[in-house]
Amino acid sequence: MEQWIQLTIDGITLGGVYAVIALGYTLVYGVLRMINFAHGELFMMGAFGGFYTLDAFENHTNMNDSLPSLTIAVAIFAGMATSVVLAVIMERLAYRPLRHAPRLAPLISAIGVSILLRNFMLRWTNARRQVFPQVFPRGSIEIGDINVTYIRIFLVALSVLFMLLLYIFIQRTKTGTAMRAVAEDRDTAALMGIDVDRTIVLTFVSGAALAGAAGVCYAMYTTNAAAGMGFLPGIKAFTAAVLGGIGSVPGAMFGGYFLGLSESYSTKLIGAQYKDVVAFVLLVLVLIFRPWGFFGKREDRRA
Amino acid sequence: MARQRRRLPRSLTAEPVRERVDRFRATTAGVQFFRFGPYALLPLLGAAAAMSPALLSTRLTFLLILVAAYMMMRVVDNIYGVVVLAIALALLPTAMDGFERNIMFNVALYTLLGIGLNVVVGYAGLLDLGYVAFFAAGAYLYALVVAPDAGSSEWAQNWELGITFWPVLPLALVVAALIGVALGVPVLRLRGDYLAIVTLGFGEIIRIMANNEDYYTSGPRGLFLLPKPPFFGRELDTAQELYFVVLVVAFVAVFAAERIRDSRVGRAWEAIREDEDVASSMGIDTTIYKLLAFAIGAAIGGVGGVIVAAKQGSVFPTDFNLDVSINVLALVIIGGMGNVRGILLGALLVVGLPDVLRDFNLDLGFVTFQNVGADYRLVIFGAALVAVMVLRPEGLLPSRRRAAEFREAELLEQEYAT
């Protein structure tokens, strides 16, 4: 029993990360009907942004010891900033010129961006994992035999907070309304006086900010950052987005937790070495039997 | 927010040069030039190859060959051109050293894989990111049925089939085609980006399975000490000999692929690629034709796998990571979708060039990139994929049909948008 509870906690932690990344896929898909293949790389670049910030604090000040909460906050913001800047550049250079091109073109362009970023960081770091300075307080809460580390609690809380913020942003603000309008019908939105280009950039920005923050937190959780770290979480978050119904914000959150839990339980039921296969199998099953996901709107034509 | 700068359409600014070329092409001399001019490059090609050890650095030779090959392929699209190209390709490695022969082997191998993937992506318009699955299937098939005494898995030692290289080729064709159909069935309903990511998943699943399985694949330890192909009492064991094997297989594949493309099947693929719904309402059984594309593409990939397993003499799960699929896709797209000459050019650029530039250092003054070809090849691919999509989405040497599709879609959308 304890083991199952532990697995559930693992699953929720991981699921929160997937959910936050999945939101980025869903947002971009919503407005552009395009899967941003490079989104996992934004997550990775965010982690590196946070890493270099924390590393600088570690080497030049003693603030990591005296004021860890501040340095962690700064690192998370740095990670978000890195991802946001990259997302804006990539949208401008690689996606915007292809907005009216055949569907295959932006997809391949996105794959190109993803390969470019991943391999650039691979060379930059000489293919070595970068170990995060130990800033986050170690230790854990113990309830009976169950052990929950502080960083897990932080991760879960932060992912929920980000999701709420995003939800409010999309539902309550004027910009969020514009995003939903563009997602609904780009041409009509333009006729209503919405600056479509600006809205699309903002969509990329909000997705990237979430991915960057998730990257820093996830890397703190695993204590290291590596160039390849975005690939699997990226694919899995995509799976999560599809599970929930791509284009749907609550769907992405649900999908993230669903996937995190399935993966976590599968380590016990099937074996840890097949953990990564679970996401792919789920993805294939969902796409075959319910391609519009659990929360998505049913459309006659998908992709 | 700054308004987007209004630019003249590319076709307008590019017109004068293109017009002048077209006018020249229309004259009698122009016709002659474009028909026979490329053959004039042949002596250059031969001379470059022959003199390479003496006069030029080997790297320069390769670049020269590349340029010559590109210029030839640009204009030659008849059967004589293909024959000449075949002879040139067959003679090339005789003037090369071991390192370059290995490069040529890889170029030829990836051309073969590119022809296979092109059937799926270029002809049928199905974006497959898990092509490595079939490549792996072929390689493991070879490793399992040739069954050496040492270095093989439990299964292989239990059965000891002891089949040699040549019968495995048709076997791989069939087995890989069946796997292609098996993986194709569940994804029949998917389109575009969904198809891409699911096939990517299949590729990864196959690799993870090969890594975790022990009885058949002996996991990460891999299968090794595999025999080379026998050939009239001796073994084909040099890169050059195996290069000829790939070359022959590749030419058969090209011939078959082009014949199929020009047949009823090819036209059905074309229709599906341009609009699946219209195709099916015109009475084309999209299920059968899509599966056929998967099967044929997979079969060619499987044969490629057999050859590479035989050349390496070993098979490890790490040989089949995503990079293989990406490389093949990159060469098909950069070279030009739907066109065999484009694929050859793509293979030279994507597989050959980085190896040739392996120890090339790029000094920009403030920063130096070392070993550009070896270390930065994938970085450059990434940038190249984006650049090709933005600047020339139909690839460097597209088939005319494919280019028209890309341009037409763009124009229609622009018209529609304004």
Interface residues (C-beta under 8 A of the other chain):
Chain A: M34 I35 L93 A94 P97 L98 H100 A101 P102 R103 L104 A105 P106 L107 I108 S109 I111 G112 V113 S114 I115 L116 L117 R118 N119 F120 L122 R123 D195 D197 R198 F231 I235 F238 V242 Q273 Y274 D276 V277 A279 F280 V281 L283 V284 L287 I288 P291 R301 R302 A303
Chain B: M1 Q4 G125 L127 L129 P186 V187 R189 L190 R191 G192 D193 Y194 L195 A196 I197 V198 L200 G201 F202 E204 I205 I208 M209 N211 N212 L322 I326 L329 I333 D375 Y376 L378 V379 F381 G382 A383 A384 L385 V386 M389 V390 P393 E405 F406 A409 E410 E413 Q414 A417
